[in-house]
Amino acid sequence: MIFERVSTGGCQSYLLGCANSCSAVLIDPALPQLDRYLGLLAREGLRLRYVVDTHTHADHFSASRELKERLGVPAVMHRNSVAPHVDMRLDDGDMLIVGDMRLHAIHTPGHTSDSMCLHVDNHLFTGDTLLIGGTGRTDLPTGDPEALYDSLFNTILKLDPATEVHPAHDYKDKVSSTIGREIAENARLQQRDRHAFVEMMEHLNLSAPDHMTEALRTNMCGGRTVEQMLAEAARKVPFMSLAELHARIGEGAGDLIVLDVRERSAYDAGHIHGARHLPRGQLELRVNQELPDPTQRILAVCEFGKVSTLAAATLRELGFRRATALDGGMKLWRDNGYPVEQGGE
């Protein structure tokens, strides 16, 4: 079996390949590693058959939907998942066949209601059900410490002690473990009494994961991340450097409209000489009034260079084919010592 482990911070994903059939399955892919997965598939000469999420992730953005759309492969989750992009929903005991590999789904609710593990040969891909030296938390949406107790002590911990454990997260650089080692050394698994285990899980007092709201929104509902929206917008527009804009202002170039898309208070506090003000939130409603000539060259400006990128992309969609965005924003403009003006237009 071809085995590739890909780390994204503390998040772990796994590419499993069958050399005989040149087919593969990808487990718990993270969006920032999209190009890396494609590179690994090409390097190994593998064709992806399935992309699987072991549960609804709350701390990172899944790449399943993107891989599904790019490669035309089924996205797979447990049947309790509400994600709209899922093509195949597995029940406990179902099996995925990928060449010579047989991946058995084990429903292990607790961290989430749709959590499952995948068992292939002597490998167990545990998602967030069982971590190396820990377990998944149960205080996030659909978490249930009672269910986690059953999933651990009545299900996966009864597997062969030599079974290798591969979790979806590892924050301590521990790349391998076994069921037997976790039973013996995992502090949370020493609470073998159901009541004591549940009491422990209910009082962990963990902080919320970074980007939890956005991760749940995108992973559960099929929306796009802010970074995806920014990246898509950036592919549609050209940019102008701070130095180029400063030089053009100094030359008195009259063919360029500098459009400040921040809110009024930010504009009044300091803006580029000659900049017009049109808040991003009013762009579509006021564009015909404020920008009657679609052939004009327009440079969108904001505070950090992100909202202006979205604004420039919108302008291009509206027919302003010469719309561009400043590479950076007013903060960087000020930090570089370029002049600003205060007050209204």
C-alpha positions in Angstrom: 0.0 0.0 0.0 1.3 3.4 -0.9 1.0 5.6 2.2 1.5 9.4 2.3 0.8 11.5 5.4 0.4 15.2 4.8 0.5 17.7 7.7 -1.1 21.1 7.7 -0.3 22.6 11.1 -1.8 20.1 13.5 -4.2 18.6 10.9 -3.3 15.3 9.2 -4.5 13.9 6.0 -3.7 10.6 4.3 -3.3 9.5 0.7 -3.5 5.7 0.3 -2.7 4.1 -3.0 -2.9 0.7 -4.6 0.1 0.1 -6.9 -1.5 -2.7 -8.8 -4.5 -0.7 -9.9 -2.9 2.8 -9.7 -6.0 3.9 -7.7 -6.1 5.9 -4.5 -8.3 7.3 -1.7 -7.7 10.6 0.1 -8.7 10.9 3.8 -9.4 14.2 5.5 -7.9 16.6 2.9 -7.2 20.2 3.9 -7.8 23.0 1.5 -4.4 24.6 1.7 -2.8 21.4 0.6 -4.8 21.0 -2.6 -1.9 21.4 -5.0 0.2 19.1 -2.9 -2.4 16.3 -3.2 -2.5 16.7 -7.0 1.3 16.6 -7.1 1.4 13.4 -5.0 -1.1 11.7 -7.3 0.8 12.7 -10.3 4.2 11.7 -8.8 2.9 8.2 -7.8 0.9 7.7 -11.0 -2.4 7.3 -9.1 -6.0 8.1 -10.0 -8.1 9.3 -7.1 -11.2 7.1 -6.6 -12.7 8.6 -3.5 -12.1 11.6 -1.2 -13.3 11.0 2.3 -13.9 13.2 5.4 -14.1 11.2 8.6 -16.4 13.9 10.1 -17.5 17.5 9.8 -14.4 19.4 10.6 -14.7 22.5 12.8 -11.0 23.7 12.8 -10.0 23.6 9.1 -11.5 23.7 5.7 -12.0 20.5 3.9 -10.7 20.1 0.3 -13.2 17.4 -0.6 -15.6 19.6 -2.6 -12.8 21.2 -4.5 -11.2 17.8 -5.3 -14.6 16.4 -6.3 -15.2 19.2 -8.7 -11.7 19.2 -10.2 -11.2 15.4 -10.5 -14.8 14.2 -10.8 -14.5 11.8 -7.9 -17.2 11.0 -5.2 -17.0 12.9 -1.9 -17.7 10.4 0.9 -18.9 10.9 4.5 -21.0 9.1 7.1 -24.8 9.2 6.4 -25.3 11.6 9.3 -23.4 14.3 7.6 -25.5 17.2 6.4 -22.9 18.5 3.9 -24.7 19.0 0.5 -21.7 18.1 -1.6 -21.4 14.5 -0.4 -22.1 11.9 -3.1 -21.8 8.7 -1.1 -23.0 8.4 2.5 -21.8 5.4 4.4 -23.4 3.3 7.1 -21.6 1.4 9.9 -20.0 -1.7 8.3 -20.0 -0.3 4.7 -16.8 -0.8 2.7 -15.0 1.1 0.0 -13.0 -0.9 -2.5 -9.9 0.9 -3.9 -7.9 -1.6 -6.0 -6.7 -4.2 -3.6 -7.6 -2.1 -0.5 -10.8 -2.7 1.5 -11.7 0.3 3.7 -14.3 -0.6 6.4 -16.3 2.2 7.8 -16.9 2.2 11.6 -19.5 4.7 12.9 -17.9 6.3 16.0 -20.1 9.2 17.1 -19.1 11.4 20.0 -16.8 14.1 18.7 -19.6 14.7 16.1 -22.6 12.7 15.2 -21.2 11.9 11.8 -17.8 10.7 13.0 -16.4 7.5 11.5 -13.2 5.6 11.4 -11.8 3.8 8.4 -10.1 0.4 9.0 -7.9 -1.0 6.3 -5.5 -3.9 7.0 -3.8 -3.1 10.3 -4.3 0.7 9.9 -7.1 2.6 11.6 -7.8 6.2 10.4 -9.6 7.6 13.5 -10.5 11.1 12.5 -11.0 13.0 15.8 -12.4 10.0 17.7 -9.1 8.8 19.0 -6.0 11.0 18.9 -2.4 10.1 19.9 -2.4 10.8 23.6 -6.0 12.2 23.6 -9.5 12.0 22.2 -11.7 14.3 20.2 -13.5 17.0 22.2 -17.3 16.7 22.6 -18.3 20.3 23.3 -18.7 21.3 19.6 -22.0 21.0 17.6 -23.4 17.4 17.7 -20.7 16.3 20.2 -21.8 13.7 22.8 -19.4 12.4 25.6 -21.7 9.4 26.2 -21.5 8.4 22.5 -17.8 8.9 22.5 -17.4 6.6 25.5 -19.2 3.8 23.6 -17.3 4.5 20.3 -14.0 4.2 22.2 -14.4 1.5 24.9 -17.1 -0.6 23.2 -15.9 -0.4 19.6 -12.4 0.7 18.4 -10.4 -0.1 21.5 -11.5 -3.7 21.1 -9.6 -4.0 17.8 -6.3 -5.8 17.6 -3.9 -3.9 20.0 -1.3 -3.9 17.2 -3.6 -1.8 14.9 -1.8 1.4 13.9 -3.6 4.6 14.8 -3.7 7.5 12.3 -5.7 10.5 13.7 -6.9 13.6 11.8 -5.0 15.8 14.2 -1.6 15.7 16.0 -0.2 18.7 17.8 2.7 16.9 19.5 4.7 15.6 16.5 3.8 12.0 17.4 3.4 10.4 14.0 2.5 6.9 15.0 0.9 4.8 17.7 -1.2 1.7 18.2 -4.4 0.7 19.8 -2.5 -1.1 22.5 -0.2 1.9 23.2 -3.1 4.2 23.5 -4.9 1.9 25.9 -1.8 1.8 28.1 -0.6 5.4 27.8 -3.5 7.7 26.7 -4.5 9.7 29.9 -8.1 10.1 28.8 -8.5 6.4 28.3 -7.5 5.7 31.8 -11.0 6.9 32.8 -12.6 3.6 32.0 -15.7 4.2 34.2 -18.4 5.7 32.0 -19.5 8.4 34.5 -15.9 9.4 35.2 -15.1 9.6 31.5 -18.2 11.7 30.7 -17.5 14.0 33.7 -13.9 14.5 32.4 -15.0 15.3 28.9 -17.7 17.8 30.1 -15.1 19.8 32.1 -12.1 20.1 29.7 -12.7 23.9 29.3 -11.1 24.0 25.9 -10.9 27.2 23.8 -12.9 27.3 20.5 -10.9 26.3 17.4 -9.7 29.1 15.1 -12.1 29.8 12.3 -14.7 27.5 13.8 -17.7 29.4 12.5 -16.3 29.7 9.0 -15.2 26.1 9.0 -18.5 24.8 10.1 -20.3 27.0 7.6 -18.2 25.9 4.6 -17.9 22.2 5.6 -21.5 21.7 6.6 -23.3 23.9 4.1 -21.0 23.9 1.1 -20.2 27.6 1.2 -16.9 29.2 0.2 -14.2 30.4 2.5 -13.2 34.1 2.6 -9.7 33.0 1.3 -11.3 31.2 -1.6 -13.4 34.3 -2.5 -10.3 36.5 -2.3 -8.3 34.1 -4.4 -11.0 33.9 -7.1 -11.3 37.7 -7.2 -7.5 38.1 -7.4 -7.4 35.9 -10.5 -9.8 38.2 -12.2 -8.0 41.6 -11.7 -4.6 43.2 -12.3 -2.9 45.1 -9.5 -1.0 48.4 -9.3 2.0 48.9 -6.9 2.1 51.6 -4.3 5.1 53.2 -6.0 3.4 53.2 -9.4 0.3 54.9 -8.0 2.5 57.5 -6.2 4.3 58.3 -9.4 1.1 58.6 -11.4 -0.4 61.0 -8.8 2.8 63.0 -8.9 2.6 63.2 -12.7 -1.0 64.4 -12.4 -2.3 61.5 -14.6 -5.9 62.4 -15.2 -7.1 59.1 -16.8 -7.0 57.2 -13.4 -9.8 57.2 -10.9 -8.7 56.3 -7.4 -11.8 54.8 -5.8 -11.6 54.5 -2.0 -14.1 51.7 -1.0 -13.7 52.1 2.8 -16.3 53.5 5.1 -16.8 57.3 5.4 -15.0 57.6 8.8 -11.9 55.8 7.5 -11.9 57.9 4.3 -12.2 61.2 6.2 -9.4 60.2 8.6 -6.9 59.9 5.7 -7.1 59.1 2.0 -5.0 59.4 -1.2 -5.0 62.8 -2.9 -7.9 63.0 -5.3 -9.5 59.7 -4.3 -13.2 59.4 -4.8 -15.3 57.7 -2.0 -17.7 54.9 -2.7 -18.1 52.3 0.1 -17.9 48.7 -1.0 -21.3 48.0 0.5 -22.9 50.6 -1.8 -20.9 49.8 -4.9 -23.5 48.0 -7.0 -26.2 50.4 -6.0 -24.3 53.7 -6.8 -21.9 52.6 -9.5 -24.0 54.0 -12.4 -24.3 57.3 -10.7 -20.8 57.7 -9.6 -19.0 56.0 -12.5 -21.0 56.8 -15.7 -18.1 55.9 -18.1 -17.3 52.2 -18.1 -14.2 52.8 -20.3 -12.4 54.8 -17.5 -9.4 53.3 -15.6 -10.4 52.7 -12.0 -8.1 51.7 -9.1 -9.9 50.4 -6.0 -8.3 51.1 -2.6 -9.1 49.9 0.9 -7.3 49.6 4.2 -5.6 46.2 3.8 -5.9 45.3 0.1 -8.6 42.7 0.4 -11.9 44.5 0.1 -10.5 46.5 -2.8 -9.7 43.2 -4.6 -13.3 42.1 -4.2 -14.5 45.6 -5.4 -12.3 45.5 -8.5 -13.5 42.0 -9.4 -17.1 43.2 -9.0 -16.4 46.3 -11.2 -15.1 44.0 -13.9 -18.1 41.8 -13.7 -20.2 45.0 -14.1 -18.4 45.9 -17.3 -15.6 48.2 -16.1 -12.9 46.3 -17.9 -10.1 48.6 -16.8 -10.8 48.2 -13.1 -7.7 47.2 -11.0 -6.8 47.0 -7.3 -4.0 48.5 -5.3 -1.4 45.9 -4.2 -1.6 46.6 -0.5 -3.9 49.1 1.2 -3.9 52.4 3.0 -2.1 51.0 6.0 0.8 50.0 3.8 0.6 53.3 2.0 0.9 55.2 5.3 3.6 52.9 6.6 5.7 53.7 3.5 5.4 57.4 4.2 3.2 58.3 1.2 1.0 61.4 1.8 -2.6 61.4 2.8 -5.3 64.0 2.9 -8.0 64.4 5.5 -11.6 65.4 5.3 -14.4 64.8 2.8 -14.2 64.9 -1.0 
